[in-house]
Amino acid sequence: MGLLEEAAAWLNSQREECLSVPIEYLSKGGTPAQMTATIGRTLFRAEDQYGVTIRIESRDFLVSVDQMPREPQRGDRITYAGRVYEVLAPNGETVWRWSGPQHVTRRIHTKEIGGANG
């Protein structure tokens, strides 16, 4: 393992230890999995049919690939702090991307859809 890979692994472990919160991840048709994630956001911009720029903010969950080896899928759900978030992204964007060049953390885009109890 090279110096950059070691640094990325250390930084990822520090992010998980100091900045992460517990979440529950539910794959479509799967069973809930407990893991930790760091909360983030992404701002998407798109033009509507009239040329007006629309801004859409996504609640992002940064999860280590060690905790989530499979790719997140549109329609999966995350429960955090009593709120439910659906995995999705606007304008045909991908629902997740790598956070950093070392591919150790997935940035999952979501939208809040309601409370955990209905």
DRENTI-252958 format. One record per residue: residue number from 1; x, y, z of N, C-alpha, C in turn; residue in one letter. Coordinates in Angstrom, 1 decimal, padded with zeros to 4 digits. Each point is the difference from the previous one (the first is absolute). Example, Ala and Ser with C-alpha at 12.3 -4.5 7.8 and 13.67 -1.06 7.14 Angstrom:
BEGIN
<atom seq="1" n_east="013.2" n_north="-005.7" n_up="007.8" ca_east="-000.9" ca_north="001.2" ca_up="000.0" c_east="000.9" c_north="001.2" c_up="000.0" type="A"/>
<atom seq="2" n_east="-000.4" n_north="001.1" n_up="-000.7" ca_east="000.9" ca_north="001.1" ca_up="000.0" c_east="-000.8" c_north="001.1" c_up="000.8" type="S"/>
This chain:
BEGIN
<atom seq="1" n_east="000.9" n_north="-001.2" n_up="000.0" ca_east="-000.9" ca_north="001.2" ca_up="000.0" c_east="000.9" c_north="001.2" c_up="000.0" type="M"/>
<atom seq="2" n_east="-000.3" n_north="001.0" n_up="-000.9" ca_east="000.8" ca_north="001.2" ca_up="-000.1" c_east="-000.4" c_north="001.0" c_up="001.0" type="G"/>
<atom seq="3" n_east="000.8" n_north="001.1" n_up="000.0" ca_east="-000.3" ca_north="001.1" ca_up="001.0" c_east="-001.3" c_north="000.6" c_up="-000.2" type="L"/>
<atom seq="4" n_east="-000.5" n_north="000.3" n_up="-001.2" ca_east="-001.3" ca_north="000.6" ca_up="-000.2" c_east="-001.1" c_north="-001.0" c_up="000.5" type="L"/>
<atom seq="5" n_east="000.1" n_north="-001.3" n_up="-000.3" ca_east="-001.0" ca_north="-000.9" ca_up="000.4" c_east="-000.1" c_north="-000.1" c_up="001.5" type="E"/>
<atom seq="6" n_east="001.2" n_north="000.0" n_up="000.7" ca_east="000.1" ca_north="000.0" ca_up="001.5" c_east="-000.7" c_north="001.2" c_up="000.5" type="E"/>
<atom seq="7" n_east="000.3" n_north="001.2" n_up="-000.5" ca_east="-000.6" ca_north="001.2" ca_up="000.4" c_east="-001.5" c_north="000.0" c_up="-000.2" type="A"/>
<atom seq="8" n_east="-000.5" n_north="-000.5" n_up="-001.1" ca_east="-001.4" ca_north="000.0" ca_up="-000.2" c_east="-000.7" c_north="-001.0" c_up="001.0" type="A"/>
<atom seq="9" n_east="000.6" n_north="-001.1" n_up="000.3" ca_east="-000.6" ca_north="-000.9" ca_up="000.9" c_east="000.0" c_north="000.6" c_up="001.4" type="A"/>
<atom seq="10" n_east="001.1" n_north="000.7" n_up="000.4" ca_east="000.0" ca_north="000.7" ca_up="001.3" c_east="-001.1" c_north="001.1" c_up="000.1" type="W"/>
<atom seq="11" n_east="-000.1" n_north="000.8" n_up="-001.1" ca_east="-001.0" ca_north="001.0" ca_up="000.0" c_east="-001.4" c_north="-000.5" c_up="000.1" type="L"/>
<atom seq="12" n_east="-000.2" n_north="-001.1" n_up="-000.7" ca_east="-001.4" ca_north="-000.7" ca_up="000.0" c_east="-000.3" c_north="-000.5" c_up="001.4" type="N"/>
<atom seq="13" n_east="001.0" n_north="-000.6" n_up="000.7" ca_east="-000.2" ca_north="-000.5" ca_up="001.3" c_east="-000.3" c_north="001.2" c_up="001.0" type="S"/>
<atom seq="14" n_east="000.7" n_north="001.1" n_up="-000.2" ca_east="-000.3" ca_north="001.2" ca_up="000.9" c_east="-001.4" c_north="000.5" c_up="-000.3" type="Q"/>
<atom seq="15" n_east="-000.4" n_north="000.1" n_up="-001.3" ca_east="-001.4" ca_north="000.4" ca_up="-000.3" c_east="-001.0" c_north="-000.9" c_up="000.7" type="R"/>
<atom seq="16" n_east="000.2" n_north="-001.3" n_up="-000.1" ca_east="-000.9" ca_north="-000.9" ca_up="000.6" c_east="-000.1" c_north="000.1" c_up="001.5" type="E"/>
<atom seq="17" n_east="001.2" n_north="000.2" n_up="000.6" ca_east="000.1" ca_north="000.0" ca_up="001.5" c_east="-000.5" c_north="001.3" c_up="000.6" type="E"/>
<atom seq="18" n_east="000.3" n_north="001.2" n_up="-000.7" ca_east="-000.3" ca_north="001.3" ca_up="000.6" c_east="-001.3" c_north="000.7" c_up="-000.6" type="C"/>
<atom seq="19" n_east="-000.4" n_north="-000.4" n_up="-001.2" ca_east="-001.1" ca_north="000.8" ca_up="-000.6" c_east="-001.2" c_north="-000.8" c_up="-000.4" type="L"/>
<atom seq="20" n_east="000.0" n_north="-001.3" n_up="000.2" ca_east="-001.1" ca_north="-000.9" ca_up="-000.5" c_east="-001.1" c_north="-000.1" c_up="001.1" type="S"/>
<atom seq="21" n_east="-001.2" n_north="-000.3" n_up="-000.5" ca_east="-001.1" ca_north="-000.2" ca_up="000.8" c_east="-000.6" c_north="-001.4" c_up="-000.4" type="V"/>
<atom seq="22" n_east="-000.8" n_north="-000.6" n_up="000.9" ca_east="-000.6" ca_north="-001.3" ca_up="-000.3" c_east="-001.2" c_north="000.2" c_up="-001.0" type="P"/>
<atom seq="23" n_east="-000.1" n_north="-000.9" n_up="-001.0" ca_east="-001.1" ca_north="000.0" ca_up="-000.9" c_east="-000.5" c_north="-001.4" c_up="-000.2" type="I"/>
<atom seq="24" n_east="-001.2" n_north="-000.2" n_up="-000.6" ca_east="-000.5" ca_north="-001.3" ca_up="-000.4" c_east="-000.2" c_north="000.1" c_up="-001.5" type="E"/>
<atom seq="25" n_east="000.6" n_north="-001.0" n_up="-000.7" ca_east="-000.1" ca_north="000.0" ca_up="-001.4" c_east="-000.9" c_north="-001.2" c_up="-000.4" type="Y"/>
<atom seq="26" n_east="-001.0" n_north="000.3" n_up="-000.9" ca_east="-000.9" ca_north="-001.1" ca_up="-000.4" c_east="000.0" c_north="000.0" c_up="-001.5" type="L"/>
<atom seq="27" n_east="000.5" n_north="-001.1" n_up="-000.5" ca_east="000.0" ca_north="-000.3" ca_up="-001.5" c_east="-001.4" c_north="-000.4" c_up="-000.4" type="S"/>
<atom seq="28" n_east="-000.4" n_north="000.3" n_up="-001.2" ca_east="-001.3" ca_north="-000.5" ca_up="-000.5" c_east="000.0" c_north="-001.5" c_up="000.1" type="K"/>
<atom seq="29" n_east="-001.0" n_north="-000.5" n_up="000.7" ca_east="-000.2" ca_north="-001.5" ca_up="000.2" c_east="001.0" c_north="-000.6" c_up="000.9" type="G"/>
<atom seq="30" n_east="000.8" n_north="000.8" n_up="000.7" ca_east="001.1" ca_north="-000.5" ca_up="000.9" c_east="-000.4" c_north="000.1" c_up="001.5" type="G"/>
<atom seq="31" n_east="000.9" n_north="-000.3" n_up="000.8" ca_east="-000.1" ca_north="000.2" ca_up="001.4" c_east="000.8" c_north="001.2" c_up="000.5" type="T"/>
<atom seq="32" n_east="-000.5" n_north="000.7" n_up="001.0" ca_east="000.7" ca_north="001.2" ca_up="000.5" c_east="001.4" c_north="-000.3" c_up="000.5" type="P"/>
<atom seq="33" n_east="000.9" n_north="000.9" n_up="-000.3" ca_east="001.4" ca_north="-000.1" ca_up="000.4" c_east="000.4" c_north="001.2" c_up="000.8" type="A"/>
<atom seq="34" n_east="000.6" n_north="-000.2" n_up="001.2" ca_east="000.5" ca_north="001.1" ca_up="000.8" c_east="001.4" c_north="000.4" c_up="-000.5" type="Q"/>
<atom seq="35" n_east="000.3" n_north="001.2" n_up="-000.1" ca_east="001.3" ca_north="000.5" ca_up="-000.4" c_east="000.2" c_north="001.5" c_up="000.4" type="M"/>
<atom seq="36" n_east="001.1" n_north="000.5" n_up="-000.2" ca_east="000.2" ca_north="001.4" ca_up="000.3" c_east="000.3" c_north="000.8" c_up="-001.3" type="T"/>
<atom seq="37" n_east="-000.4" n_north="001.3" n_up="000.0" ca_east="000.2" ca_north="000.9" ca_up="-001.2" c_east="000.3" c_north="001.4" c_up="000.5" type="A"/>
<atom seq="38" n_east="000.7" n_north="000.7" n_up="-000.9" ca_east="000.2" ca_north="001.4" ca_up="000.3" c_east="-001.0" c_north="000.8" c_up="-000.9" type="T"/>
<atom seq="39" n_east="-000.6" n_north="001.0" n_up="000.6" ca_east="-001.1" ca_north="000.7" ca_up="-000.7" c_east="000.7" c_north="001.1" c_up="-000.9" type="I"/>
<atom seq="40" n_east="-000.6" n_north="000.1" n_up="-001.2" ca_east="000.5" ca_north="001.1" ca_up="-000.9" c_east="-001.2" c_north="000.5" c_up="-000.9" type="G"/>
<atom seq="41" n_east="000.4" n_north="000.7" n_up="-001.0" ca_east="-001.0" ca_north="000.5" ca_up="-000.9" c_east="000.6" c_north="000.2" c_up="-001.4" type="R"/>
<atom seq="42" n_east="-000.8" n_north="000.0" n_up="-001.0" ca_east="000.4" ca_north="000.3" ca_up="-001.4" c_east="-001.0" c_north="000.9" c_up="-000.5" type="T"/>
<atom seq="43" n_east="000.4" n_north="001.1" n_up="-000.7" ca_east="-000.9" ca_north="000.9" ca_up="-000.7" c_east="000.0" c_north="-000.4" c_up="-001.5" type="L"/>
<atom seq="44" n_east="-001.2" n_north="-000.3" n_up="-000.5" ca_east="-000.2" ca_north="-000.3" ca_up="-001.4" c_east="-000.6" c_north="001.2" c_up="-000.7" type="F"/>
<atom seq="45" n_east="000.4" n_north="000.3" n_up="-001.2" ca_east="-000.6" ca_north="001.1" ca_up="-000.8" c_east="-000.5" c_north="-000.6" c_up="-001.3" type="R"/>
<atom seq="46" n_east="-001.2" n_north="000.5" n_up="-000.4" ca_east="-000.6" ca_north="-000.4" ca_up="-001.3" c_east="-000.8" c_north="001.1" c_up="-000.5" type="A"/>
<atom seq="47" n_east="-000.2" n_north="000.0" n_up="-001.3" ca_east="-000.9" ca_north="001.0" ca_up="-000.6" c_east="-001.3" c_north="-000.7" c_up="-000.3" type="E"/>
<atom seq="48" n_east="-001.1" n_north="000.8" n_up="000.3" ca_east="-001.3" ca_north="-000.6" ca_up="-000.4" c_east="-000.3" c_north="000.4" c_up="-001.5" type="D"/>
<atom seq="49" n_east="-001.2" n_north="-000.4" n_up="-000.4" ca_east="-000.4" ca_north="000.2" ca_up="-001.4" c_east="000.0" c_north="001.5" c_up="-000.5" type="Q"/>
<atom seq="50" n_east="000.0" n_north="000.9" n_up="001.0" ca_east="000.0" ca_north="001.4" ca_up="-000.3" c_east="001.4" c_north="000.7" c_up="000.1" type="Y"/>
<atom seq="51" n_east="001.0" n_north="-000.8" n_up="000.3" ca_east="001.3" ca_north="000.5" ca_up="000.2" c_east="000.3" c_north="000.5" c_up="001.4" type="G"/>
<atom seq="52" n_east="-000.9" n_north="-000.2" n_up="000.9" ca_east="000.2" ca_north="000.5" ca_up="001.4" c_east="000.9" c_north="-001.1" c_up="000.7" type="V"/>
<atom seq="53" n_east="001.0" n_north="000.5" n_up="000.7" ca_east="000.9" ca_north="-000.9" ca_up="000.8" c_east="-000.7" c_north="-000.4" c_up="001.3" type="T"/>
<atom seq="54" n_east="-000.1" n_north="-001.3" n_up="000.2" ca_east="-000.6" ca_north="-000.6" ca_up="001.2" c_east="001.1" c_north="-000.6" c_up="000.8" type="I"/>
<atom seq="55" n_east="000.0" n_north="000.3" n_up="001.3" ca_east="001.0" ca_north="-000.5" ca_up="000.9" c_east="-000.6" c_north="-001.1" c_up="000.9" type="R"/>
<atom seq="56" n_east="000.6" n_north="-001.2" n_up="000.1" ca_east="-000.6" ca_north="-001.1" ca_up="000.8" c_east="001.2" c_north="-000.4" c_up="000.9" type="I"/>
<atom seq="57" n_east="-000.3" n_north="000.0" n_up="001.3" ca_east="001.0" ca_north="-000.4" ca_up="001.0" c_east="-000.3" c_north="-001.5" c_up="000.4" type="E"/>
<atom seq="58" n_east="001.1" n_north="-000.8" n_up="000.0" ca_east="-000.1" ca_north="-001.4" ca_up="000.4" c_east="000.6" c_north="-000.1" c_up="001.4" type="S"/>
<atom seq="59" n_east="-000.7" n_north="-000.8" n_up="000.8" ca_east="000.7" ca_north="-000.4" ca_up="001.3" c_east="000.8" c_north="-001.2" c_up="-000.3" type="R"/>
<atom seq="60" n_east="001.3" n_north="000.1" n_up="000.2" ca_east="000.9" ca_north="-001.1" ca_up="-000.3" c_east="000.5" c_north="-000.8" c_up="001.2" type="D"/>
<atom seq="61" n_east="000.2" n_north="-001.2" n_up="-000.2" ca_east="000.6" ca_north="-000.9" ca_up="001.1" c_east="001.3" c_north="-000.6" c_up="-000.5" type="F"/>
<atom seq="62" n_east="001.1" n_north="000.3" n_up="000.6" ca_east="001.3" ca_north="-000.5" ca_up="-000.4" c_east="000.3" c_north="-001.3" c_up="000.8" type="L"/>
<atom seq="63" n_east="000.1" n_north="-001.1" n_up="-000.7" ca_east="000.1" ca_north="-001.3" ca_up="000.7" c_east="001.2" c_north="-000.7" c_up="-000.5" type="V"/>
<atom seq="64" n_east="000.8" n_north="-000.6" n_up="000.9" ca_east="001.2" ca_north="-000.7" ca_up="-000.4" c_east="-000.4" c_north="-001.3" c_up="-000.8" type="S"/>
<atom seq="65" n_east="000.8" n_north="-000.2" n_up="-001.1" ca_east="-000.3" ca_north="-001.2" ca_up="-000.8" c_east="000.2" c_north="-001.3" c_up="000.8" type="V"/>
<atom seq="66" n_east="000.7" n_north="000.0" n_up="001.1" ca_east="000.1" ca_north="-001.1" ca_up="000.9" c_east="-001.3" c_north="-000.4" c_up="000.6" type="D"/>
<atom seq="67" n_east="-000.8" n_north="001.0" n_up="000.3" ca_east="-001.3" ca_north="-000.2" ca_up="000.6" c_east="-001.1" c_north="-000.3" c_up="-001.1" type="Q"/>
<atom seq="68" n_east="000.2" n_north="000.4" n_up="-001.2" ca_east="-001.0" ca_north="-000.1" ca_up="-001.1" c_east="000.7" c_north="-000.5" c_up="-001.2" type="M"/>
<atom seq="69" n_east="000.3" n_north="-001.2" n_up="-000.2" ca_east="000.7" ca_north="-000.5" ca_up="-001.2" c_east="-000.8" c_north="000.0" c_up="-001.3" type="P"/>
<atom seq="70" n_east="-001.3" n_north="000.0" n_up="000.2" ca_east="-000.9" ca_north="000.0" ca_up="-001.2" c_east="-000.3" c_north="001.4" c_up="-000.4" type="R"/>
<atom seq="71" n_east="-000.3" n_north="000.3" n_up="-001.2" ca_east="-000.4" ca_north="001.3" ca_up="-000.5" c_east="-001.4" c_north="000.4" c_up="000.5" type="E"/>
<atom seq="72" n_east="-000.2" n_north="001.2" n_up="000.5" ca_east="-001.3" ca_north="000.5" ca_up="000.4" c_east="-000.9" c_north="000.0" c_up="-001.3" type="P"/>
<atom seq="73" n_east="-001.3" n_north="-000.2" n_up="000.2" ca_east="-000.9" ca_north="000.0" ca_up="-001.2" c_east="-001.1" c_north="001.0" c_up="000.3" type="Q"/>
<atom seq="74" n_east="-000.5" n_north="000.6" n_up="-001.1" ca_east="-001.1" ca_north="000.9" ca_up="000.1" c_east="-001.2" c_north="-000.7" c_up="000.7" type="R"/>
<atom seq="75" n_east="-000.6" n_north="000.6" n_up="000.9" ca_east="-001.1" ca_north="-000.5" ca_up="000.8" c_east="000.4" c_north="-000.7" c_up="001.3" type="G"/>
<atom seq="76" n_east="001.3" n_north="-000.2" n_up="000.2" ca_east="000.4" ca_north="-000.4" ca_up="001.4" c_east="-000.3" c_north="001.1" c_up="000.9" type="D"/>
<atom seq="77" n_east="-000.1" n_north="-000.4" n_up="001.3" ca_east="-000.3" ca_north="001.0" ca_up="001.0" c_east="001.0" c_north="000.1" c_up="001.2" type="R"/>
<atom seq="78" n_east="000.2" n_north="001.2" n_up="000.5" ca_east="000.8" ca_north="000.2" ca_up="001.2" c_east="-000.8" c_north="000.7" c_up="001.0" type="I"/>
<atom seq="79" n_east="000.1" n_north="-000.6" n_up="001.3" ca_east="-000.7" ca_north="000.7" ca_up="001.1" c_east="001.1" c_north="000.6" c_up="000.9" type="T"/>
<atom seq="80" n_east="-000.2" n_north="001.3" n_up="000.3" ca_east="001.0" ca_north="000.7" ca_up="000.8" c_east="-000.8" c_north="001.0" c_up="000.8" type="Y"/>
<atom seq="81" n_east="000.3" n_north="000.0" n_up="001.3" ca_east="-000.6" ca_north="001.0" ca_up="001.0" c_east="-001.5" c_north="000.1" c_up="-000.2" type="A"/>
<atom seq="82" n_east="-000.7" n_north="-001.1" n_up="-000.1" ca_east="-001.5" ca_north="000.0" ca_up="-000.1" c_east="-000.5" c_north="000.4" c_up="-001.3" type="G"/>
<atom seq="83" n_east="000.8" n_north="000.2" n_up="-001.0" ca_east="-000.4" ca_north="000.4" ca_up="-001.4" c_east="000.3" c_north="-001.1" c_up="-001.0" type="R"/>
<atom seq="84" n_east="-000.8" n_north="-000.1" n_up="-001.0" ca_east="000.3" ca_north="-001.0" ca_up="-001.1" c_east="000.4" c_north="000.7" c_up="-001.3" type="V"/>
<atom seq="85" n_east="001.1" n_north="-000.5" n_up="-000.6" ca_east="000.5" ca_north="000.6" ca_up="-001.2" c_east="000.0" c_north="-001.1" c_up="-001.1" type="Y"/>
<atom seq="86" n_east="-000.4" n_north="000.4" n_up="-001.2" ca_east="000.0" ca_north="-001.0" ca_up="-001.1" c_east="001.2" c_north="000.3" c_up="-000.9" type="E"/>
<atom seq="87" n_east="000.7" n_north="-001.0" n_up="-000.4" ca_east="001.2" ca_north="000.1" ca_up="-000.8" c_east="-000.5" c_north="000.4" c_up="-001.4" type="V"/>
<atom seq="88" n_east="000.4" n_north="001.2" n_up="-000.5" ca_east="-000.3" ca_north="000.4" ca_up="-001.3" c_east="000.7" c_north="001.3" c_up="-000.3" type="L"/>
<atom seq="89" n_east="000.0" n_north="000.4" n_up="-001.3" ca_east="000.7" ca_north="001.2" ca_up="-000.4" c_east="-000.8" c_north="000.6" c_up="-001.2" type="A"/>
<atom seq="90" n_east="000.0" n_north="001.3" n_up="-000.1" ca_east="-000.8" ca_north="000.7" ca_up="-001.1" c_east="000.6" c_north="-000.1" c_up="-001.3" type="P"/>
<atom seq="91" n_east="-000.8" n_north="000.2" n_up="-001.0" ca_east="000.5" ca_north="000.2" ca_up="-001.4" c_east="000.8" c_north="-001.2" c_up="-000.6" type="N"/>
<atom seq="92" n_east="-000.3" n_north="-001.2" n_up="000.4" ca_east="000.7" ca_north="-001.2" ca_up="-000.5" c_east="001.4" c_north="-000.1" c_up="000.5" type="G"/>
<atom seq="93" n_east="000.4" n_north="000.8" n_up="001.0" ca_east="001.3" ca_north="-000.2" ca_up="000.6" c_east="000.1" c_north="-001.3" c_up="000.7" type="E"/>
<atom seq="94" n_east="001.2" n_north="-000.5" n_up="000.2" ca_east="000.2" ca_north="-001.2" ca_up="000.8" c_east="-000.3" c_north="000.2" c_up="001.4" type="T"/>
<atom seq="95" n_east="-000.5" n_north="-001.0" n_up="000.7" ca_east="-000.4" ca_north="000.1" ca_up="001.4" c_east="001.1" c_north="000.0" c_up="001.0" type="V"/>
<atom seq="96" n_east="001.2" n_north="-000.4" n_up="-000.5" ca_east="001.2" ca_north="000.1" ca_up="000.9" c_east="001.2" c_north="000.2" c_up="-000.9" type="W"/>
<atom seq="97" n_east="001.1" n_north="000.5" n_up="000.7" ca_east="001.3" ca_north="000.1" ca_up="-000.6" c_east="001.1" c_north="-000.2" c_up="001.0" type="R"/>
<atom seq="98" n_east="001.2" n_north="-000.2" n_up="-000.5" ca_east="001.1" ca_north="-000.1" ca_up="001.0" c_east="000.3" c_north="001.3" c_up="000.6" type="W"/>
<atom seq="99" n_east="000.4" n_north="000.0" n_up="001.2" ca_east="000.4" ca_north="001.2" ca_up="000.7" c_east="001.5" c_north="-000.1" c_up="000.2" type="S"/>
<atom seq="100" n_east="000.7" n_north="000.5" n_up="-001.0" ca_east="001.5" ca_north="-000.1" ca_up="000.0" c_east="000.5" c_north="-001.0" c_up="-001.0" type="G"/>
<atom seq="101" n_east="001.3" n_north="000.2" n_up="-000.4" ca_east="000.5" ca_north="-000.8" ca_up="-001.1" c_east="000.4" c_north="-001.4" c_up="000.5" type="P"/>
<atom seq="102" n_east="000.1" n_north="-000.3" n_up="001.3" ca_east="000.4" ca_north="-001.3" ca_up="000.4" c_east="-001.1" c_north="-001.0" c_up="000.1" type="Q"/>
<atom seq="103" n_east="-001.3" n_north="000.4" n_up="-000.2" ca_east="-001.1" ca_north="-000.9" ca_up="-000.1" c_east="-000.2" c_north="-000.8" c_up="001.3" type="H"/>
<atom seq="104" n_east="000.0" n_north="000.8" n_up="001.1" ca_east="-000.2" ca_north="-000.7" ca_up="001.3" c_east="-001.3" c_north="000.5" c_up="000.7" type="V"/>
<atom seq="105" n_east="-000.6" n_north="001.0" n_up="-000.6" ca_east="-001.3" ca_north="000.6" ca_up="000.6" c_east="-001.0" c_north="000.2" c_up="-001.1" type="T"/>
<atom seq="106" n_east="-001.2" n_north="-000.4" n_up="000.2" ca_east="-001.1" ca_north="000.3" ca_up="-001.0" c_east="-000.8" c_north="001.2" c_up="000.5" type="R"/>
<atom seq="107" n_east="-000.3" n_north="000.9" n_up="-000.9" ca_east="-000.9" ca_north="001.2" ca_up="000.3" c_east="-001.3" c_north="-000.4" c_up="-000.6" type="R"/>
<atom seq="108" n_east="-001.0" n_north="-000.2" n_up="000.9" ca_east="-001.3" ca_north="-000.4" ca_up="-000.4" c_east="-001.0" c_north="001.2" c_up="000.0" type="I"/>
<atom seq="109" n_east="-000.6" n_north="000.3" n_up="-001.1" ca_east="-000.9" ca_north="001.1" ca_up="-000.1" c_east="-001.4" c_north="-000.5" c_up="000.4" type="H"/>
<atom seq="110" n_east="-000.8" n_north="000.8" n_up="000.8" ca_east="-001.3" ca_north="-000.4" ca_up="000.4" c_east="-000.9" c_north="001.3" c_up="000.1" type="T"/>
<atom seq="111" n_east="-001.3" n_north="-000.3" n_up="000.2" ca_east="-001.0" ca_north="001.0" ca_up="000.2" c_east="-000.8" c_north="-000.5" c_up="001.2" type="K"/>
<atom seq="112" n_east="-000.3" n_north="001.0" n_up="000.9" ca_east="-000.8" ca_north="-000.4" ca_up="001.2" c_east="-001.4" c_north="-000.2" c_up="-000.5" type="E"/>
<atom seq="113" n_east="-000.6" n_north="-001.1" n_up="000.5" ca_east="-001.4" ca_north="-000.3" ca_up="-000.4" c_east="-001.0" c_north="-000.1" c_up="001.2" type="I"/>
<atom seq="114" n_east="000.5" n_north="000.2" n_up="001.2" ca_east="-000.9" ca_north="-000.1" ca_up="001.2" c_east="000.7" c_north="-000.5" c_up="001.2" type="G"/>
<atom seq="115" n_east="-000.9" n_north="-000.2" n_up="001.0" ca_east="000.4" ca_north="-000.5" ca_up="001.3" c_east="000.1" c_north="-001.5" c_up="000.0" type="G"/>
<atom seq="116" n_east="000.8" n_north="-000.5" n_up="000.9" ca_east="000.2" ca_north="-001.5" ca_up="000.1" c_east="-001.3" c_north="-000.7" c_up="000.5" type="A"/>
<atom seq="117" n_east="-000.9" n_north="000.8" n_up="000.7" ca_east="-001.2" ca_north="-000.6" ca_up="000.5" c_east="-001.3" c_north="000.3" c_up="-000.8" type="N"/>
<atom seq="118" n_east="000.2" n_north="000.3" n_up="-001.3" ca_east="-001.1" ca_north="000.3" ca_up="-000.8" c_east="000.0" c_north="001.3" c_up="-000.6" type="G"/>
